[in-house]
Amino acid sequence: MMYQQLFALFFIGVIFYSAVKSVKGLRKIISLRKSGVSAVATIVGFDTEKDSDGTQYFPIVRFLTISGEMEVKINEARTLEPKIGKEVGVFYDAINPREVTIDNKWMLLFHVIAIISEAYIIFFFTYFLINHKWLY
């Protein structure tokens, strides 16, 4: 019975950590969309990371800022390979142009759905633990 408690608490911790990262990501995107500078960027390359789910792509974009041209890796994973040469809208922080996000409403929706799902899972597991008296 003790292993079930530990597994459930570990699982809740992992989901909570994921929820915190999702909230931070959403706040960054909203902040850049609200107070950042918009620009048109060109995808000039991408980095890849392979894991058990497949390959994730991180686009590298080039865009013009007030102080000159910037080339930045976007730290938001994509599952589809970015098309080099494609123009995309971006929002960047005027003070720190390396803080940049691609103008993508689907990413906003993804973060919102992830946060709702993670909150539901945390609630469900906590409710299940308490009602089945695993914590006693």
MDTraj code that builds the backbone (N, CA, C; nanometers):
import mdtraj as md
import numpy as np

residues = "MET MET TYR GLN GLN LEU PHE ALA LEU PHE PHE ILE GLY VAL ILE PHE TYR SER ALA VAL LYS SER VAL LYS GLY LEU ARG LYS ILE ILE SER LEU ARG LYS SER GLY VAL SER ALA VAL ALA THR ILE VAL GLY PHE ASP THR GLU LYS ASP SER ASP GLY THR GLN TYR PHE PRO ILE VAL ARG PHE LEU THR ILE SER GLY GLU MET GLU VAL LYS ILE ASN GLU ALA ARG THR LEU GLU PRO LYS ILE GLY LYS GLU VAL GLY VAL PHE TYR ASP ALA ILE ASN PRO ARG GLU VAL THR ILE ASP ASN LYS TRP MET LEU LEU PHE HIS VAL ILE ALA ILE ILE SER GLU ALA TYR ILE ILE PHE PHE PHE THR TYR PHE LEU ILE ASN HIS LYS TRP LEU TYR".split()
xyz = np.array([
    [0.0827, -0.1184, 0.0000],
    [0.0000, 0.0000, 0.0000],
    [0.0877, 0.1255, 0.0000],
    [0.2011, 0.1216, 0.0661],
    [0.2897, 0.2374, 0.0735],
    [0.3408, 0.2773, -0.0646],
    [0.3663, 0.1790, -0.1537],
    [0.4155, 0.2086, -0.2867],
    [0.3118, 0.2850, -0.3681],
    [0.1845, 0.2539, -0.3477],
    [0.0777, 0.3255, -0.4177],
    [0.0761, 0.4722, -0.3768],
    [0.0939, 0.4977, -0.2478],
    [0.0972, 0.6356, -0.1987],
    [0.2136, 0.7116, -0.2613],
    [0.3307, 0.6499, -0.2570],
    [0.4489, 0.7159, -0.3107],
    [0.4360, 0.7408, -0.4600],
    [0.3855, 0.6425, -0.5327],
    [0.3669, 0.6600, -0.6765],
    [0.2694, 0.7739, -0.7035],
    [0.1580, 0.7762, -0.6340],
    [0.0575, 0.8802, -0.6556],
    [0.1129, 1.0183, -0.6224],
    [0.1849, 1.0294, -0.5112],
    [0.2433, 1.1581, -0.4737],
    [0.3513, 1.2006, -0.5731],
    [0.4318, 1.1063, -0.6187],
    [0.5329, 1.1363, -0.7205],
    [0.4661, 1.1842, -0.8490],
    [0.3609, 1.1148, -0.8906],
    [0.2888, 1.1499, -1.0128],
    [0.2279, 1.2897, -1.0010],
    [0.1687, 1.3204, -0.8867],
    [0.1122, 1.4542, -0.8639],
    [0.2232, 1.5591, -0.8723],
    [0.3392, 1.5298, -0.8152],
    [0.4519, 1.6229, -0.8207],
    [0.4988, 1.6494, -0.9630],
    [0.5073, 1.5444, -1.0438],
    [0.5492, 1.5594, -1.1831],
    [0.4473, 1.6435, -1.2600],
    [0.3207, 1.6146, -1.2420],
    [0.2162, 1.6904, -1.3115],
    [0.2152, 1.8354, -1.2625],
    [0.2368, 1.8574, -1.1328],
    [0.2409, 1.9932, -1.0794],
    [0.3576, 2.0710, -1.1415],
    [0.4740, 2.0064, -1.1514],
    [0.5904, 2.0690, -1.2142],
    [0.5584, 2.1059, -1.3595],
    [0.4941, 2.0153, -1.4304],
    [0.4555, 2.0406, -1.5688],
    [0.3568, 2.1568, -1.5780],
    [0.2635, 2.1632, -1.4839],
    [0.1660, 2.2729, -1.4823],
    [0.2349, 2.4068, -1.4586],
    [0.3316, 2.4096, -1.3689],
    [0.4056, 2.5336, -1.3421],
    [0.4794, 2.5788, -1.4683],
    [0.5425, 2.4846, -1.5390],
    [0.6116, 2.5191, -1.6635],
    [0.5124, 2.5694, -1.7681],
    [0.3952, 2.5096, -1.7760],
    [0.2935, 2.5546, -1.8712],
    [0.2467, 2.6957, -1.8394],
    [0.2261, 2.7240, -1.7110],
    [0.1834, 2.8589, -1.6705],
    [0.2924, 2.9606, -1.7043],
    [0.4181, 2.9272, -1.6767],
    [0.5283, 3.0185, -1.7095],
    [0.5349, 3.0437, -1.8603],
    [0.5189, 2.9384, -1.9386],
    [0.5205, 2.9531, -2.0845],
    [0.4066, 3.0407, -2.1335],
    [0.2883, 3.0201, -2.0782],
    [0.1724, 3.1002, -2.1171],
    [0.1933, 3.2462, -2.0789],
    [0.2447, 3.2702, -1.9586],
    [0.2700, 3.4083, -1.9138],
    [0.3714, 3.4771, -2.0041],
    [0.4745, 3.4050, -2.0465],
    [0.5757, 3.4629, -2.1359],
    [0.5127, 3.5003, -2.2691],
    [0.4338, 3.4104, -2.3252],
    [0.3711, 3.4374, -2.4540],
    [0.2772, 3.5568, -2.4439],
    [0.1946, 3.5595, -2.3405],
    [0.1006, 3.6704, -2.3232],
    [0.1754, 3.8015, -2.3029],
    [0.2800, 3.7993, -2.2218],
    [0.3588, 3.9199, -2.1961],
    [0.4216, 3.9733, -2.3248],
    [0.4801, 3.8850, -2.4053],
    [0.5421, 3.9292, -2.5300],
    [0.4375, 3.9790, -2.6296],
    [0.3217, 3.9143, -2.6334],
    [0.2157, 3.9593, -2.7245],
    [0.1599, 4.0941, -2.6806],
    [0.1555, 4.1165, -2.5501],
    [0.0955, 4.2385, -2.4953],
    [0.1918, 4.3581, -2.5016],
    [0.3167, 4.3378, -2.4585],
    [0.4077, 4.4522, -2.4481],
    [0.5321, 4.4405, -2.5357],
    [0.5413, 4.3329, -2.6124],
    [0.6586, 4.3152, -2.6976],
    [0.6437, 4.3884, -2.8298],
    [0.7482, 4.3820, -2.9080],
    [0.7519, 4.4443, -3.0394],
    [0.7262, 4.3348, -3.1424],
    [0.6392, 4.3632, -3.2393],
    [0.6131, 4.2633, -3.3426],
    [0.7072, 4.2866, -3.4607],
    [0.7419, 4.1785, -3.5262],
    [0.8316, 4.1857, -3.6418],
    [0.8037, 4.0667, -3.7323],
    [0.8516, 4.0758, -3.8528],
    [0.8448, 3.9628, -3.9454],
    [0.9819, 3.8979, -3.9450],
    [0.9830, 3.7669, -3.9242],
    [1.1083, 3.6920, -3.9173],
    [1.1112, 3.5865, -4.0267],
    [1.2297, 3.5441, -4.0595],
    [1.2494, 3.4364, -4.1561],
    [1.3117, 3.3183, -4.0837],
    [1.2560, 3.1999, -4.1061],
    [1.3138, 3.0781, -4.0480],
    [1.4396, 3.0456, -4.1270],
    [1.5546, 3.0437, -4.0589],
    [1.6826, 3.0208, -4.1259],
    [1.7428, 2.8850, -4.0919],
    [1.6801, 2.8140, -4.0009],
    [1.7300, 2.6826, -3.9627],
    [1.6502, 2.6290, -3.8461],
    [1.6975, 2.5185, -3.7906],
    [1.6320, 2.4614, -3.6730],
    [1.7247, 2.3631, -3.6042],
    [1.7040, 2.3490, -3.4744],
    [1.7721, 2.2461, -3.3954],
    [1.6723, 2.1333, -3.3724],
    [1.7223, 2.0134, -3.3513],
    [1.6341, 1.8999, -3.3250],
    [1.6731, 1.8316, -3.1955],
    [1.5740, 1.7731, -3.1317],
    [1.5955, 1.6880, -3.0149],
    [1.5094, 1.5646, -3.0338],
    [1.5700, 1.4495, -3.0138],
    [1.4954, 1.3237, -3.0269],
    [1.4683, 1.2679, -2.8889],
    [1.3456, 1.2192, -2.8712],
    [1.3097, 1.1526, -2.7467],
    [1.2180, 1.0361, -2.7811],
    [1.1570, 0.9774, -2.6802],
    [1.0733, 0.8591, -2.7028],
    [0.9484, 0.8911, -2.7847],
    [0.9071, 1.0181, -2.7865],
    [0.7882, 1.0568, -2.8634],
    [0.8205, 1.0902, -3.0080],
    [0.9456, 1.0983, -3.0426],
    [0.9846, 1.1338, -3.1786],
    [1.0807, 1.2515, -3.1777],
    [1.0780, 1.3260, -3.2853],
    [1.1683, 1.4395, -3.3011],
    [1.0952, 1.5692, -3.2735],
    [1.1613, 1.6569, -3.1992],
    [1.1082, 1.7905, -3.1743],
    [1.1990, 1.8905, -3.2441],
    [1.1375, 1.9920, -3.3037],
    [1.2108, 2.0922, -3.3789],
    [1.2012, 2.2277, -3.3091],
    [1.3144, 2.2977, -3.3049],
    [1.3215, 2.4308, -3.2460],
    [1.3684, 2.5263, -3.3555],
    [1.2766, 2.6080, -3.4091],
    [1.3130, 2.6963, -3.5199],
    [1.4163, 2.8020, -3.4795],
    [1.5008, 2.8367, -3.5738],
    [1.5940, 2.9489, -3.5591],
    [1.5458, 3.0553, -3.6568],
    [1.5191, 3.1745, -3.6045],
    [1.4633, 3.2819, -3.6875],
    [1.5583, 3.4012, -3.6925],
    [1.5492, 3.4749, -3.8021],
    [1.6254, 3.5994, -3.8188],
    [1.5238, 3.7103, -3.8406],
    [1.5421, 3.8180, -3.7643],
    [1.4505, 3.9320, -3.7775],
    [1.5248, 4.0609, -3.7474],
    [1.4643, 4.1718, -3.7869],
    [1.5251, 4.3020, -3.7697],
    [1.4676, 4.3707, -3.6462],
    [1.5567, 4.4161, -3.5577],
    [1.5157, 4.4920, -3.4398],
    [1.5604, 4.6372, -3.4582],
    [1.5299, 4.7205, -3.3607],
    [1.5720, 4.8603, -3.3656],
    [1.7244, 4.8706, -3.3676],
    [1.7909, 4.7789, -3.2967],
    [1.9373, 4.7845, -3.2867],
    [2.0087, 4.7019, -3.3933],
    [1.9363, 4.6343, -3.4789],
    [2.0008, 4.5564, -3.5844],
    [1.9365, 4.4199, -3.6035],
    [2.0027, 4.3368, -3.6820],
    [1.9491, 4.2046, -3.7143],
    [1.9825, 4.1052, -3.6029],
    [1.8859, 4.0209, -3.5700],
    [1.9034, 3.9179, -3.4658],
    [1.8756, 3.7812, -3.5262],
    [1.9477, 3.6813, -3.4760],
    [1.9206, 3.5424, -3.5118],
    [1.9041, 3.4671, -3.3800],
    [1.7858, 3.4110, -3.3580],
    [1.7518, 3.3547, -3.2279],
    [1.6861, 3.2180, -3.2453],
    [1.7236, 3.1260, -3.1561],
    [1.6561, 2.9955, -3.1492],
    [1.5308, 3.0122, -3.0636],
    [1.4174, 2.9699, -3.1158],
    [1.2912, 2.9741, -3.0422],
    [1.2861, 2.8513, -2.9523],
    [1.2679, 2.8715, -2.8228],
    [1.2668, 2.7595, -2.7277],
    [1.1264, 2.7041, -2.7070],
    [1.0510, 2.6939, -2.8137],
    [0.9186, 2.6329, -2.8112],
    [0.9213, 2.5197, -2.9135],
    [0.9099, 2.3976, -2.8661],
    [0.9222, 2.2808, -2.9527],
    [0.8065, 2.2708, -3.0506],
    [0.8385, 2.2231, -3.1682],
    [0.7402, 2.1935, -3.2715],
    [0.7564, 2.0474, -3.3108],
    [0.6468, 1.9860, -3.3533],
    [0.6564, 1.8463, -3.3972],
    [0.6750, 1.8354, -3.5478],
    [0.6450, 1.9425, -3.6206],
    [0.6651, 1.9438, -3.7654],
    [0.7933, 2.0189, -3.7986],
    [0.8657, 1.9686, -3.8964],
    [0.9903, 2.0335, -3.9362],
    [0.9604, 2.1712, -3.9946],
    [1.0239, 2.2755, -3.9414],
    [1.0010, 2.4112, -3.9941],
    [1.0520, 2.4239, -4.1375],
    [0.9832, 2.5041, -4.2165],
    [1.0231, 2.5266, -4.3556],
    [1.1220, 2.6428, -4.3597],
    [1.2449, 2.6117, -4.3960],
    [1.3485, 2.7147, -4.4045],
    [1.3106, 2.8134, -4.5145],
    [1.3226, 2.9418, -4.4810],
    [1.2863, 3.0476, -4.5749],
    [1.1460, 3.1019, -4.5534],
    [1.0660, 3.0332, -4.4740],
    [0.9288, 3.0775, -4.4481],
    [0.9310, 3.2010, -4.3585],
    [0.8454, 3.2965, -4.3902],
    [0.8323, 3.4155, -4.3061],
    [0.7227, 3.3929, -4.2030],
    [0.7513, 3.4316, -4.0780],
    [0.6567, 3.4171, -3.9676],
    [0.6557, 3.5464, -3.8866],
    [0.5451, 3.5735, -3.8225],
    [0.5381, 3.6864, -3.7314],
    [0.5977, 3.6471, -3.5973],
    [0.6677, 3.7393, -3.5346],
    [0.7247, 3.7154, -3.4027],
    [0.6965, 3.8359, -3.3135],
    [0.7012, 3.8110, -3.1833],
    [0.6992, 3.9162, -3.0826],
    [0.8276, 3.9017, -3.0029],
    [0.8961, 4.0141, -2.9791],
    [1.0190, 4.0080, -2.9007],
    [1.0203, 4.1197, -2.7974],
    [1.1001, 4.0991, -2.6955],
    [1.1177, 4.1973, -2.5899],
    [1.2159, 4.3029, -2.6398],
    [1.1750, 4.4310, -2.6368],
    [1.2601, 4.5387, -2.6873],
    [1.3897, 4.5508, -2.6079],
    [1.3856, 4.5222, -2.4789],
    [1.5050, 4.5315, -2.3945],
    [1.5967, 4.4115, -2.4156],
    [1.5369, 4.2929, -2.4295],
    [1.6132, 4.1701, -2.4509],
    [1.5572, 4.0980, -2.5739],
    [1.6037, 4.1333, -2.6939],
    [1.5483, 4.0750, -2.8168],
    [1.5648, 3.9239, -2.8292],
    [1.6446, 3.8629, -2.7416],
    [1.6580, 3.7158, -2.7445],
    [1.5343, 3.6478, -2.6864],
    [1.4522, 3.7240, -2.6140],
    [1.3232, 3.6730, -2.5653],
    [1.2225, 3.6932, -2.6777],
    [1.1943, 3.5871, -2.7482],
    [1.1094, 3.5975, -2.8674],
    [1.0148, 3.4783, -2.8750],
    [0.8975, 3.5021, -2.9299],
    [0.8017, 3.3936, -2.9526],
    [0.7392, 3.4120, -3.0901],
    [0.7083, 3.3026, -3.1541],
    [0.6407, 3.3082, -3.2839],
    [0.4940, 3.3409, -3.2603],
    [0.4395, 3.4271, -3.3438],
    [0.2981, 3.4648, -3.3340],
    [0.2145, 3.3452, -3.3787],
    [0.1688, 3.2679, -3.2805],
    [0.0966, 3.1444, -3.3098],
    [-0.0141, 3.1267, -3.2068],
    [-0.1378, 3.1482, -3.2492],
    [-0.2506, 3.1357, -3.1560],
    [-0.2708, 2.9915, -3.1111],
    [-0.2264, 2.8949, -3.1900],
    [-0.2397, 2.7545, -3.1510],
    [-0.1539, 2.7235, -3.0293],
    [-0.0381, 2.7912, -3.0175],
    [0.0485, 2.7693, -2.9012],
    [-0.0197, 2.8219, -2.7750],
    [-0.0898, 2.9340, -2.7866],
    [-0.1678, 2.9849, -2.6728],
    [-0.2717, 2.8827, -2.6307],
    [-0.3457, 2.8309, -2.7283],
    [-0.4490, 2.7321, -2.7002],
    [-0.3886, 2.6063, -2.6385],
    [-0.2731, 2.5631, -2.6883],
    [-0.2055, 2.4456, -2.6339],
    [-0.1749, 2.4648, -2.4857],
    [-0.1193, 2.5811, -2.4508],
    [-0.0848, 2.6070, -2.3105],
    [-0.2096, 2.6090, -2.2219],
    [-0.3169, 2.6699, -2.2700],
    [-0.4406, 2.6758, -2.1914],
    [-0.4960, 2.5357, -2.1698],
    [-0.5015, 2.4559, -2.2748],
    [-0.5525, 2.3179, -2.2632],
    [-0.4627, 2.2363, -2.1708],
    [-0.3312, 2.2543, -2.1816],
    [-0.2381, 2.1809, -2.0955],
    [-0.2602, 2.2165, -1.9492],
    [-0.2773, 2.3446, -1.9199],
    [-0.2975, 2.3879, -1.7808],
    [-0.4281, 2.3312, -1.7256],
    [-0.5349, 2.3365, -1.8038],
    [-0.6639, 2.2820, -1.7590],
    [-0.6520, 2.1314, -1.7356],
    [-0.5883, 2.0614, -1.8277],
    [-0.5720, 1.9160, -1.8144],
    [-0.4883, 1.8810, -1.6913],
    [-0.3804, 1.9534, -1.6710],
    [-0.2933, 1.9255, -1.5570],
    [-0.3650, 1.9546, -1.4252],
    [-0.4421, 2.0625, -1.4226],
    [-0.5185, 2.0942, -1.3011],
    [-0.6204, 1.9832, -1.2724],
    [-0.6855, 1.9335, -1.3766],
    [-0.7833, 1.8256, -1.3605],
    [-0.7151, 1.6994, -1.3065],
    [-0.6006, 1.6650, -1.3629],
    [-0.5293, 1.5443, -1.3185],
    [-0.4854, 1.5586, -1.1728],
    [-0.4323, 1.6750, -1.1366],
    [-0.3917, 1.6981, -0.9973],
    [-0.5123, 1.6857, -0.9047],
    [-0.6238, 1.7488, -0.9417],
    [-0.7456, 1.7412, -0.8604],
    [-0.7925, 1.5965, -0.8478],
    [-0.7970, 1.5236, -0.9595],
    [-0.8450, 1.3863, -0.9599],
    [-0.7599, 1.2972, -0.8693],
    [-0.6270, 1.3049, -0.8850],
    [-0.5401, 1.2201, -0.8036],
    [-0.5459, 1.2573, -0.6561],
    [-0.5517, 1.3870, -0.6277],
    [-0.5611, 1.4297, -0.4875],
    [-0.6927, 1.3818, -0.4269],
    [-0.8011, 1.3985, -0.4998],
    [-0.9326, 1.3530, -0.4543],
    [-0.9315, 1.2016, -0.4321],
    [-0.8721, 1.1298, -0.5261],
    [-0.8650, 0.9842, -0.5168],
    [-0.7837, 0.9411, -0.3946],
    [-0.6704, 1.0088, -0.3711],
    [-0.5873, 0.9756, -0.2550],
    [-0.6619, 0.9990, -0.1243],
    [-0.7287, 1.1138, -0.1150],
    [-0.7974, 1.1485, 0.0094],
    [-0.9168, 1.0563, 0.0341],
    [-0.9952, 1.0296, -0.0671],
    [-1.1154, 0.9477, -0.0495],
    [-1.0862, 0.7993, -0.0333],
    [-0.9703, 0.7567, -0.0739],
    [-0.9367, 0.6159, -0.0530],
    [-0.8444, 0.5968, 0.0661],
    [-0.8266, 0.7026, 0.1408],
    [-0.7524, 0.7016, 0.2671],
    [-0.6107, 0.6459, 0.2516],
    [-0.5486, 0.6742, 0.1377],
    [-0.4097, 0.6334, 0.1180],
    [-0.3142, 0.7173, 0.1992],
    [-0.3574, 0.8342, 0.2395],
    [-0.2672, 0.9245, 0.3114],
    [-0.2659, 0.8983, 0.4604],
    [-0.3478, 0.8060, 0.5084],
    [-0.3562, 0.7823, 0.6535],
    [-0.2773, 0.6600, 0.6922],
])
top = md.Topology()
chain = top.add_chain()
for i, resn in enumerate(residues, 1):
    res = top.add_residue(resn, chain, resSeq=i)
    for name in ("N", "CA", "C"):
        top.add_atom(name, md.element.get_by_symbol(name[0]), res)
traj = md.Trajectory(xyz[None], top)
